[in-house]
Amino acid sequence: MVEIKVKDVKKGMENITLVLRVVSVEDARIVNTKYGESKVATAVVEDDTGRINLTLWRDQIDKIKKGDKIKVEGAFVREFRGELNLNVGKSGRITVLK
């Protein structure tokens, strides 16, 4: 697992690791997925090379807050509404760093 910077993130990347600072976290909303209803929210995160959206699902939403320094592991990149988004699947994790 290689740690990369935001400027190097490209659509379709998988199993990537980034260390980021949380700029903002929007309020959670309910969406319908193929697995039923689920809570989702978008956080804006950054490092010294740029900013990117991080999609948060269910219990991930309450883990982070504005100003936190986080490590995102096992993330994958998708394009949504013309913007790149980081996603963390079941095999990935978000850790708040001290």
N, CA, C and O atoms as a Tinker XYZ file with bonds, in Angstrom:
   392  protein
     1  N      0.853000   -1.184000    0.000000    73     2
     2  CA     0.000000    0.000000    0.000000    64     1     3
     3  C      0.895000    1.243000    0.000000    63     2     4     5
     4  O      1.670000    1.451000    0.934000    81     3
     5  N      0.791000    2.043000   -1.018000    73     3     6
     6  CA     1.648000    3.211000   -1.173000    64     5     7
     7  C      0.892000    4.460000   -0.739000    63     6     8     9
     8  O     -0.264000    4.662000   -1.108000    81     7
     9  N      1.561000    5.291000    0.048000    73     7    10
    10  CA     0.946000    6.554000    0.453000    64     9    11
    11  C      1.180000    7.570000   -0.661000    63    10    12    13
    12  O      2.310000    7.768000   -1.106000    81    11
    13  N      0.094000    8.216000   -1.107000    73    11    14
    14  CA     0.211000    9.176000   -2.190000    64    13    15
    15  C     -0.338000   10.530000   -1.765000    63    14    16    17
    16  O     -0.924000   10.669000   -0.692000    81    15
    17  N     -0.139000   11.523000   -2.621000    73    15    18
    18  CA    -0.629000   12.884000   -2.393000    64    17    19
    19  C     -1.869000   13.120000   -3.252000    63    18    20    21
    20  O     -2.093000   12.424000   -4.242000    81    19
    21  N     -2.675000   14.117000   -2.858000    73    19    22
    22  CA    -3.902000   14.435000   -3.581000    64    21    23
    23  C     -3.617000   14.730000   -5.055000    63    22    24    25
    24  O     -4.378000   14.303000   -5.923000    81    23
    25  N     -2.544000   15.447000   -5.348000    73    23    26
    26  CA    -2.254000   15.811000   -6.744000    64    25    27
    27  C     -2.024000   14.585000   -7.633000    63    26    28    29
    28  O     -2.143000   14.675000   -8.855000    81    27
    29  N     -1.693000   13.435000   -7.024000    73    27    30
    30  CA    -1.422000   12.215000   -7.786000    64    29    31
    31  C     -2.627000   11.283000   -7.905000    63    30    32    33
    32  O     -2.534000   10.230000   -8.536000    81    31
    33  N     -3.755000   11.664000   -7.304000    73    31    34
    34  CA    -4.951000   10.822000   -7.331000    64    33    35
    35  C     -5.584000   10.859000   -8.722000    63    34    36    37
    36  O     -5.774000   11.925000   -9.308000    81    35
    37  N     -5.904000    9.672000   -9.232000    73    35    38
    38  CA    -6.535000    9.568000  -10.542000    64    37    39
    39  C     -7.721000    8.606000  -10.478000    63    38    40    41
    40  O     -7.739000    7.666000   -9.683000    81    39
    41  N     -8.708000    8.865000  -11.331000    73    39    42
    42  CA    -9.902000    8.024000  -11.405000    64    41    43
    43  C     -9.500000    6.567000  -11.619000    63    42    44    45
    44  O     -8.632000    6.265000  -12.439000    81    43
    45  N    -10.141000    5.673000  -10.873000    73    43    46
    46  CA    -9.903000    4.247000  -11.034000    64    45    47
    47  C     -8.836000    3.677000  -10.104000    63    46    48    49
    48  O     -8.679000    2.459000  -10.020000    81    47
    49  N     -8.094000    4.548000   -9.400000    73    47    50
    50  CA    -7.081000    4.043000   -8.467000    64    49    51
    51  C     -7.759000    3.253000   -7.358000    63    50    52    53
    52  O     -8.888000    3.555000   -6.970000    81    51
    53  N     -7.066000    2.240000   -6.851000    73    51    54
    54  CA    -7.605000    1.421000   -5.765000    64    53    55
    55  C     -6.521000    1.131000   -4.748000    63    54    56    57
    56  O     -5.328000    1.156000   -5.053000    81    55
    57  N     -6.969000    0.854000   -3.525000    73    55    58
    58  CA    -6.090000    0.450000   -2.430000    64    57    59
    59  C     -4.971000    1.470000   -2.180000    63    58    60    61
    60  O     -3.800000    1.116000   -2.047000    81    59
    61  N     -5.371000    2.744000   -2.121000    73    59    62
    62  CA    -4.389000    3.800000   -1.883000    64    61    63
    63  C     -4.501000    4.321000   -0.453000    63    62    64    65
    64  O     -5.538000    4.182000    0.195000    81    63
    65  N     -3.416000    4.921000    0.023000    73    63    66
    66  CA    -3.346000    5.478000    1.364000    64    65    67
    67  C     -2.965000    6.947000    1.263000    63    66    68    69
    68  O     -2.054000    7.315000    0.520000    81    67
    69  N     -3.677000    7.790000    2.024000    73    67    70
    70  CA    -3.373000    9.217000    2.064000    64    69    71
    71  C     -3.455000    9.710000    3.500000    63    70    72    73
    72  O     -4.252000    9.206000    4.292000    81    71
    73  N     -2.630000   10.696000    3.834000    73    71    74
    74  CA    -2.733000   11.400000    5.108000    64    73    75
    75  C     -3.268000   12.789000    4.784000    63    74    76    77
    76  O     -2.686000   13.517000    3.979000    81    75
    77  N     -4.387000   13.149000    5.420000    73    75    78
    78  CA    -5.151000   14.334000    5.034000    64    77    79
    79  C     -5.623000   15.115000    6.245000    63    78    80    81
    80  O     -5.665000   14.600000    7.362000    81    79
    81  N     -5.984000   16.387000    5.998000    73    79    82
    82  CA    -6.621000   17.204000    7.029000    64    81    83
    83  C     -8.058000   17.452000    6.596000    63    82    84    85
    84  O     -8.325000   17.736000    5.428000    81    83
    85  N     -8.989000   17.340000    7.556000    73    83    86
    86  CA   -10.408000   17.522000    7.260000    64    85    87
    87  C    -10.724000   19.019000    7.238000    63    86    88    89
    88  O    -10.564000   19.711000    8.243000    81    87
    89  N    -11.175000   19.507000    6.081000    73    87    90
    90  CA   -11.536000   20.913000    5.917000    64    89    91
    91  C    -12.979000   21.142000    6.361000    63    90    92    93
    92  O    -13.279000   22.125000    7.039000    81    91
    93  N    -13.876000   20.221000    5.970000    73    91    94
    94  CA   -15.285000   20.339000    6.348000    64    93    95
    95  C    -15.965000   18.987000    6.210000    63    94    96    97
    96  O    -15.519000   18.124000    5.454000    81    95
    97  N    -17.061000   18.817000    6.959000    73    95    98
    98  CA   -17.892000   17.619000    6.853000    64    97    99
    99  C    -19.332000   18.088000    6.751000    63    98   100   101
   100  O    -19.825000   18.786000    7.637000    81    99
   101  N    -20.004000   17.712000    5.685000    73    99   102
   102  CA   -21.404000   18.122000    5.534000    64   101   103
   103  C    -22.301000   17.235000    6.383000    63   102   104   105
   104  O    -21.883000   16.176000    6.852000    81   103
   105  N    -23.542000   17.681000    6.577000    73   103   106
   106  CA   -24.510000   16.886000    7.328000    64   105   107
   107  C    -24.829000   15.601000    6.563000    63   106   108   109
   108  O    -24.848000   15.584000    5.332000    81   107
   109  N    -25.075000   14.545000    7.302000    73   107   110
   110  CA   -25.410000   13.255000    6.692000    64   109   111
   111  C    -26.781000   13.332000    6.031000    63   110   112   113
   112  O    -27.663000   14.070000    6.471000    81   111
   113  N    -26.937000   12.560000    4.974000    73   111   114
   114  CA   -28.233000   12.442000    4.313000    64   113   115
   115  C    -28.510000   10.954000    4.094000    63   114   116   117
   116  O    -27.598000   10.128000    4.119000    81   115
   117  N    -29.777000   10.631000    3.879000    73   115   118
   118  CA   -30.171000    9.239000    3.653000    64   117   119
   119  C    -30.291000    9.009000    2.146000    63   118   120   121
   120  O    -30.941000    9.780000    1.439000    81   119
   121  N    -29.659000    7.943000    1.669000    73   119   122
   122  CA   -29.761000    7.579000    0.257000    64   121   123
   123  C    -30.204000    6.122000    0.155000    63   122   124   125
   124  O    -30.004000    5.327000    1.073000    81   123
   125  N    -30.809000    5.794000   -0.983000    73   123   126
   126  CA   -31.180000    4.404000   -1.240000    64   125   127
   127  C    -30.066000    3.750000   -2.039000    63   126   128   129
   128  O    -29.679000    4.245000   -3.098000    81   127
   129  N    -29.549000    2.634000   -1.531000    73   127   130
   130  CA   -28.522000    1.876000   -2.238000    64   129   131
   131  C    -29.094000    0.510000   -2.572000    63   130   132   133
   132  O    -30.217000    0.185000   -2.189000    81   131
   133  N    -28.316000   -0.281000   -3.284000    73   131   134
   134  CA   -28.801000   -1.626000   -3.596000    64   133   135
   135  C    -28.933000   -2.482000   -2.343000    63   134   136   137
   136  O    -29.551000   -3.546000   -2.376000    81   135
   137  N    -28.347000   -2.012000   -1.225000    73   135   138
   138  CA   -28.444000   -2.735000    0.053000    64   137   139
   139  C    -29.518000   -2.145000    0.962000    63   138   140   141
   140  O    -29.672000   -2.583000    2.102000    81   139
   141  N    -30.265000   -1.152000    0.467000    73   139   142
   142  CA   -31.287000   -0.496000    1.274000    64   141   143
   143  C    -30.866000    0.920000    1.630000    63   142   144   145
   144  O    -29.910000    1.448000    1.061000    81   143
   145  N    -31.571000    1.532000    2.563000    73   143   146
   146  CA   -31.253000    2.899000    2.961000    64   145   147
   147  C    -29.935000    2.958000    3.715000    63   146   148   149
   148  O    -29.591000    2.048000    4.469000    81   147
   149  N    -29.195000    4.057000    3.495000    73   147   150
   150  CA   -27.919000    4.216000    4.174000    64   149   151
   151  C    -27.632000    5.697000    4.383000    63   150   152   153
   152  O    -28.084000    6.544000    3.613000    81   151
   153  N    -26.874000    5.999000    5.436000    73   151   154
   154  CA   -26.447000    7.375000    5.687000    64   153   155
   155  C    -25.157000    7.639000    4.921000    63   154   156   157
   156  O    -24.255000    6.801000    4.900000    81   155
   157  N    -25.075000    8.807000    4.294000    73   155   158
   158  CA   -23.864000    9.189000    3.573000    64   157   159
   159  C    -23.604000   10.679000    3.788000    63   158   160   161
   160  O    -24.539000   11.462000    3.950000    81   159
   161  N    -22.340000   11.058000    3.787000    73   159   162
   162  CA   -21.958000   12.470000    3.893000    64   161   163
   163  C    -20.671000   12.666000    3.098000    63   162   164   165
   164  O    -19.932000   11.715000    2.842000    81   163
   165  N    -20.421000   13.899000    2.718000    73   163   166
   166  CA   -19.190000   14.219000    1.995000    64   165   167
   167  C    -18.331000   15.118000    2.865000    63   166   168   169
   168  O    -18.807000   16.105000    3.426000    81   167
   169  N    -17.060000   14.763000    2.967000    73   167   170
   170  CA   -16.087000   15.610000    3.660000    64   169   171
   171  C    -15.125000   16.159000    2.612000    63   170   172   173
   172  O    -14.791000   15.474000    1.645000    81   171
   173  N    -14.685000   17.392000    2.809000    73   171   174
   174  CA   -13.616000   17.950000    1.978000    64   173   175
   175  C    -12.336000   17.767000    2.773000    63   174   176   177
   176  O    -12.242000   18.187000    3.926000    81   175
   177  N    -11.345000   17.131000    2.141000    73   175   178
   178  CA   -10.070000   16.856000    2.797000    64   177   179
   179  C     -8.940000   17.395000    1.931000    63   178   180   181
   180  O     -9.096000   17.564000    0.721000    81   179
   181  N     -7.788000   17.664000    2.569000    73   179   182
   182  CA    -6.673000   18.232000    1.808000    64   181   183
   183  C     -5.338000   17.777000    2.373000    63   182   184   185
   184  O     -5.229000   17.335000    3.516000    81   183
   185  N     -4.327000   17.903000    1.521000    73   183   186
   186  CA    -2.944000   17.813000    1.969000    64   185   187
   187  C     -2.230000   19.026000    1.372000    63   186   188   189
   188  O     -2.885000   19.954000    0.898000    81   187
   189  N     -0.908000   19.028000    1.389000    73   187   190
   190  CA    -0.200000   20.213000    0.901000    64   189   191
   191  C     -0.200000   20.326000   -0.623000    63   190   192   193
   192  O      0.374000   21.269000   -1.166000    81   191
   193  N     -0.839000   19.376000   -1.326000    73   191   194
   194  CA    -0.863000   19.435000   -2.791000    64   193   195
   195  C     -2.247000   19.707000   -3.368000    63   194   196   197
   196  O     -2.365000   19.973000   -4.564000    81   195
   197  N     -3.306000   19.648000   -2.544000    73   195   198
   198  CA    -4.642000   19.894000   -3.083000    64   197   199
   199  C     -5.751000   19.395000   -2.178000    63   198   200   201
   200  O     -5.518000   18.915000   -1.069000    81   199
   201  N     -6.980000   19.526000   -2.696000    73   199   202
   202  CA    -8.190000   19.112000   -1.978000    64   201   203
   203  C     -8.951000   18.079000   -2.785000    63   202   204   205
   204  O     -8.871000   18.046000   -4.013000    81   203
   205  N     -9.696000   17.229000   -2.076000    73   203   206
   206  CA   -10.531000   16.220000   -2.731000    64   205   207
   207  C    -11.708000   15.906000   -1.812000    63   206   208   209
   208  O    -11.621000   16.083000   -0.597000    81   207
   209  N    -12.802000   15.441000   -2.397000    73   207   210
   210  CA   -13.953000   15.011000   -1.606000    64   209   211
   211  C    -13.731000   13.588000   -1.120000    63   210   212   213
   212  O    -13.194000   12.746000   -1.839000    81   211
   213  N    -14.154000   13.334000    0.117000    73   211   214
   214  CA   -14.103000   12.006000    0.714000    64   213   215
   215  C    -15.531000   11.617000    1.058000    63   214   216   217
   216  O    -16.188000   12.288000    1.853000    81   215
   217  N    -16.011000   10.537000    0.462000    73   215   218
   218  CA   -17.365000   10.054000    0.737000    64   217   219
   219  C    -17.333000    9.212000    2.001000    63   218   220   221
   220  O    -16.552000    8.268000    2.114000    81   219
   221  N    -18.195000    9.565000    2.957000    73   219   222
   222  CA   -18.276000    8.867000    4.242000    64   221   223
   223  C    -19.596000    8.108000    4.315000    63   222   224   225
   224  O    -20.651000    8.658000    4.000000    81   223
   225  N    -19.535000    6.850000    4.730000    73   223   226
   226  CA   -20.722000    6.012000    4.861000    64   225   227
   227  C    -20.948000    5.623000    6.317000    63   226   228   229
   228  O    -19.993000    5.393000    7.059000    81   227
   229  N    -22.187000    5.553000    6.715000    73   227   230
   230  CA   -22.624000    5.048000    8.016000    64   229   231
   231  C    -21.739000    5.512000    9.177000    63   230   232   233
   232  O    -21.663000    6.710000    9.447000    81   231
   233  N    -21.073000    4.587000    9.862000    73   231   234
   234  CA   -20.320000    4.934000   11.068000    64   233   235
   235  C    -19.063000    5.762000   10.781000    63   234   236   237
   236  O    -18.496000    6.353000   11.700000    81   235
   237  N    -18.620000    5.812000    9.518000    73   235   238
   238  CA   -17.474000    6.661000    9.184000    64   237   239
   239  C    -17.803000    8.146000    9.422000    63   238   240   241
   240  O    -16.914000    8.937000    9.738000    81   239
   241  N    -19.068000    8.514000    9.270000    73   239   242
   242  CA   -19.484000    9.907000    9.350000    64   241   243
   243  C    -19.162000   10.504000   10.718000    63   242   244   245
   244  O    -18.704000   11.643000   10.808000    81   243
   245  N    -19.400000    9.737000   11.782000    73   243   246
   246  CA   -19.207000   10.258000   13.138000    64   245   247
   247  C    -17.763000   10.153000   13.622000    63   246   248   249
   248  O    -17.436000   10.651000   14.699000    81   247
   249  N    -16.894000    9.509000   12.833000    73   247   250
   250  CA   -15.503000    9.316000   13.238000    64   249   251
   251  C    -14.654000   10.578000   13.123000    63   250   252   253
   252  O    -13.726000   10.779000   13.906000    81   251
   253  N    -14.973000   11.430000   12.142000    73   251   254
   254  CA   -14.089000   12.571000   11.876000    64   253   255
   255  C    -14.822000   13.895000   12.009000    63   254   256   257
   256  O    -16.045000   13.969000   11.889000    81   255
   257  N    -14.037000   14.941000   12.261000    73   255   258
   258  CA   -14.602000   16.288000   12.337000    64   257   259
   259  C    -13.608000   17.281000   11.744000    63   258   260   261
   260  O    -12.435000   16.968000   11.542000    81   259
   261  N    -14.097000   18.467000   11.476000    73   259   262
   262  CA   -13.268000   19.527000   10.892000    64   261   263
   263  C    -12.004000   19.729000   11.733000    63   262   264   265
   264  O    -12.063000   19.807000   12.960000    81   263
   265  N    -10.859000   19.812000   11.042000    73   263   266
   266  CA    -9.593000   20.042000   11.720000    64   265   267
   267  C     -8.815000   18.778000   12.037000    63   266   268   269
   268  O     -7.622000   18.848000   12.333000    81   267
   269  N     -9.478000   17.606000   11.979000    73   267   270
   270  CA    -8.790000   16.348000   12.261000    64   269   271
   271  C     -7.742000   16.052000   11.192000    63   270   272   273
   272  O     -7.921000   16.380000   10.019000    81   271
   273  N     -6.656000   15.431000   11.616000    73   271   274
   274  CA    -5.680000   14.869000   10.685000    64   273   275
   275  C     -5.991000   13.389000   10.614000    63   274   276   277
   276  O     -6.029000   12.708000   11.639000    81   275
   277  N     -6.214000   12.889000    9.413000    73   275   278
   278  CA    -6.646000   11.504000    9.264000    64   277   279
   279  C     -5.748000   10.735000    8.300000    63   278   280   281
   280  O     -5.096000   11.308000    7.427000    81   279
   281  N     -5.738000    9.424000    8.488000    73   279   282
   282  CA    -5.078000    8.526000    7.548000    64   281   283
   283  C     -6.171000    7.677000    6.923000    63   282   284   285
   284  O     -6.927000    7.004000    7.625000    81   283
   285  N     -6.249000    7.713000    5.603000    73   283   286
   286  CA    -7.233000    6.936000    4.858000    64   285   287
   287  C     -6.482000    5.792000    4.188000    63   286   288   289
   288  O     -5.566000    6.018000    3.398000    81   287
   289  N     -6.873000    4.571000    4.508000    73   287   290
   290  CA    -6.187000    3.393000    3.968000    64   289   291
   291  C     -7.152000    2.534000    3.165000    63   290   292   293
   292  O     -8.326000    2.408000    3.513000    81   291
   293  N     -6.652000    1.951000    2.099000    73   291   294
   294  CA    -7.483000    1.074000    1.278000    64   293   295
   295  C     -8.561000    1.817000    0.518000    63   294   296   297
   296  O     -9.622000    1.259000    0.239000    81   295
   297  N     -8.302000    3.070000    0.179000    73   295   298
   298  CA    -9.301000    3.893000   -0.512000    64   297   299
   299  C     -9.296000    3.607000   -2.011000    63   298   300   301
   300  O     -8.317000    3.109000   -2.567000    81   299
   301  N    -10.420000    3.934000   -2.649000    73   299   302
   302  CA   -10.487000    3.865000   -4.111000    64   301   303
   303  C    -11.077000    5.172000   -4.623000    63   302   304   305
   304  O    -11.723000    5.907000   -3.876000    81   303
   305  N    -10.851000    5.455000   -5.899000    73   303   306
   306  CA   -11.227000    6.751000   -6.479000    64   305   307
   307  C    -12.285000    6.545000   -7.553000    63   306   308   309
   308  O    -12.127000    5.717000   -8.451000    81   307
   309  N    -13.361000    7.309000   -7.446000    73   307   310
   310  CA   -14.424000    7.304000   -8.448000    64   309   311
   311  C    -14.694000    8.743000   -8.869000    63   310   312   313
   312  O    -14.390000    9.688000   -8.142000    81   311
   313  N    -15.266000    8.888000  -10.046000    73   311   314
   314  CA   -15.689000   10.215000  -10.487000    64   313   315
   315  C    -17.180000   10.321000  -10.253000    63   314   316   317
   316  O    -17.940000    9.427000  -10.626000    81   315
   317  N    -17.605000   11.424000   -9.629000    73   315   318
   318  CA   -19.023000   11.652000   -9.343000    64   317   319
   319  C    -19.330000   13.099000   -9.672000    63   318   320   321
   320  O    -18.721000   14.014000   -9.117000    81   319
   321  N    -20.275000   13.305000  -10.576000    73   319   322
   322  CA   -20.638000   14.661000  -11.007000    64   321   323
   323  C    -19.413000   15.456000  -11.451000    63   322   324   325
   324  O    -19.282000   16.641000  -11.142000    81   323
   325  N    -18.529000   14.795000  -12.172000    73   323   326
   326  CA   -17.370000   15.466000  -12.743000    64   325   327
   327  C    -16.219000   15.728000  -11.794000    63   326   328   329
   328  O    -15.221000   16.335000  -12.185000    81   327
   329  N    -16.340000   15.277000  -10.539000    73   327   330
   330  CA   -15.265000   15.485000   -9.566000    64   329   331
   331  C    -14.761000   14.145000   -9.059000    63   330   332   333
   332  O    -15.518000   13.180000   -8.954000    81   331
   333  N    -13.473000   14.098000   -8.746000    73   331   334
   334  CA   -12.912000   12.888000   -8.162000    64   333   335
   335  C    -13.328000   12.783000   -6.701000    63   334   336   337
   336  O    -13.341000   13.777000   -5.974000    81   335
   337  N    -13.663000   11.586000   -6.284000    73   335   338
   338  CA   -14.063000   11.317000   -4.903000    64   337   339
   339  C    -13.287000   10.131000   -4.362000    63   338   340   341
   340  O    -13.138000    9.106000   -5.027000    81   339
   341  N    -12.792000   10.294000   -3.131000    73   339   342
   342  CA   -12.200000    9.170000   -2.418000    64   341   343
   343  C    -13.322000    8.408000   -1.734000    63   342   344   345
   344  O    -14.242000    9.009000   -1.179000    81   343
   345  N    -13.246000    7.099000   -1.775000    73   343   346
   346  CA   -14.199000    6.232000   -1.089000    64   345   347
   347  C    -13.425000    5.202000   -0.297000    63   346   348   349
   348  O    -12.360000    4.753000   -0.719000    81   347
   349  N    -13.961000    4.829000    0.854000    73   347   350
   350  CA   -13.318000    3.800000    1.672000    64   349   351
   351  C    -14.299000    2.648000    1.809000    63   350   352   353
   352  O    -15.343000    2.778000    2.448000    81   351
   353  N    -13.957000    1.534000    1.209000    73   351   354
   354  CA   -14.833000    0.369000    1.238000    64   353   355
   355  C    -14.712000   -0.409000    2.540000    63   354   356   357
   356  O    -14.051000    0.030000    3.482000    81   355
   357  N    -15.351000   -1.553000    2.581000    73   355   358
   358  CA   -15.347000   -2.380000    3.790000    64   357   359
   359  C    -13.946000   -2.822000    4.198000    63   358   360   361
   360  O    -13.674000   -3.009000    5.384000    81   359
   361  N    -13.053000   -2.991000    3.217000    73   359   362
   362  CA   -11.711000   -3.460000    3.540000    64   361   363
   363  C    -10.757000   -2.310000    3.914000    63   362   364   365
   364  O     -9.635000   -2.552000    4.359000    81   363
   365  N    -11.209000   -1.066000    3.730000    73   363   366
   366  CA   -10.377000    0.077000    4.068000    64   365   367
   367  C    -10.709000    0.628000    5.447000    63   366   368   369
   368  O    -11.606000    0.136000    6.131000    81   367
   369  N     -9.960000    1.667000    5.843000    73   367   370
   370  CA   -10.280000    2.289000    7.134000    64   369   371
   371  C     -9.807000    3.731000    7.173000    63   370   372   373
   372  O     -8.916000    4.154000    6.437000    81   371
   373  N    -10.461000    4.471000    8.084000    73   371   374
   374  CA   -10.118000    5.861000    8.357000    64   373   375
   375  C     -9.660000    5.930000    9.806000    63   374   376   377
   376  O    -10.381000    5.504000   10.708000    81   375
   377  N     -8.462000    6.466000   10.032000    73   375   378
   378  CA    -7.914000    6.577000   11.370000    64   377   379
   379  C     -7.641000    8.043000   11.656000    63   378   380   381
   380  O     -7.021000    8.739000   10.852000    81   379
   381  N     -8.114000    8.512000   12.820000    73   379   382
   382  CA    -7.790000    9.885000   13.246000    64   381   383
   383  C     -6.406000    9.840000   13.909000    63   382   384   385
   384  O     -6.171000    9.075000   14.844000    81   383
   385  N     -5.499000   10.682000   13.399000    73   383   386
   386  CA    -4.128000   10.722000   13.927000    64   385   387
   387  C     -4.036000   11.754000   15.046000    63   386   388   389
   388  O     -4.776000   12.737000   15.057000    81   387
   389  N     -3.138000   11.526000   15.970000    73   387   390
   390  CA    -2.958000   12.470000   17.091000    64   389   391
   391  C     -2.033000   13.598000   16.685000    63   390   392
   392  O     -1.758000   14.490000   17.487000    81   391
